[in-house]
Amino acid sequence: MSSTILVVEDEPAIQELIAVNLSFAGHKVLRAFDVDQAETLIRAELPDLILLDWMLPGASGITLARKLRSDERTRTVPVIMLTAKGSEQDKVDGLEAGADDYITKPFSPKELMARIKAVLRRRAPQLTDDMIEVDGLKLDPISHRLSGRGQPLAIGPTEFRLLHFFMTHLERVFSRTQLLDQVWGDHVFVEERTVDVHIRRLRKALEPTGHDLHVETVRGSGYRFTSQIPKI
Ligand code: CA
């Protein structure tokens, strides 16, 4: 699945090489040469992942990593640090500043793509293409197909995204605001009521095979997708 990835790298040749590889893999690429440009881009659109060079003109990558972690809006965005530095202490500093992973230059595009996939799988599984199955409900992000115990289920695109998010975050309660941020994207102005409408449609789509019972309303909090339907 395509993700929006911000590349913060001041060396034009390296930035270009990374951007080309990411685009080729189907990702949307945002580019910045320094921390100021990166912050402007992040304000306009929250990326799904940030590739962040350590040594940048002006403020360093590590400064930005710390800032991202201390801000509510950017706290959970995965960050991979890129650097020529290879010492153990630098690695520790990077991880302590909140980076999810660390790649030492020079790296091969293949290694970079593998690391990105691993970080997304860990931090944002709804952005990967892995097939998921919960209690006989099977969701395939590549073909956009859904089935319940082998029976194909018709589902709208928004409900599909919502279900994908739920199935990759089992048992956790999400508020309507959190679901809007995660499924609709932040900076998208949709009323919270809209979430309820799509939850209703999602339940309807799952009804034919009884999987609608996995979608639980948690009073006063929001919604949760459980792996086990309570036995009556
Ligand atoms: Ca640099």
Boltz pocket constraint, residues with backbone or C-beta under 6 A from the ligand:
constraints:
  - pocket:
      binder: B
      contacts: [[A, 9], [A, 10], [A, 11], [A, 53], [A, 54], [A, 55], [A, 56]]
      max_distance: 6.0
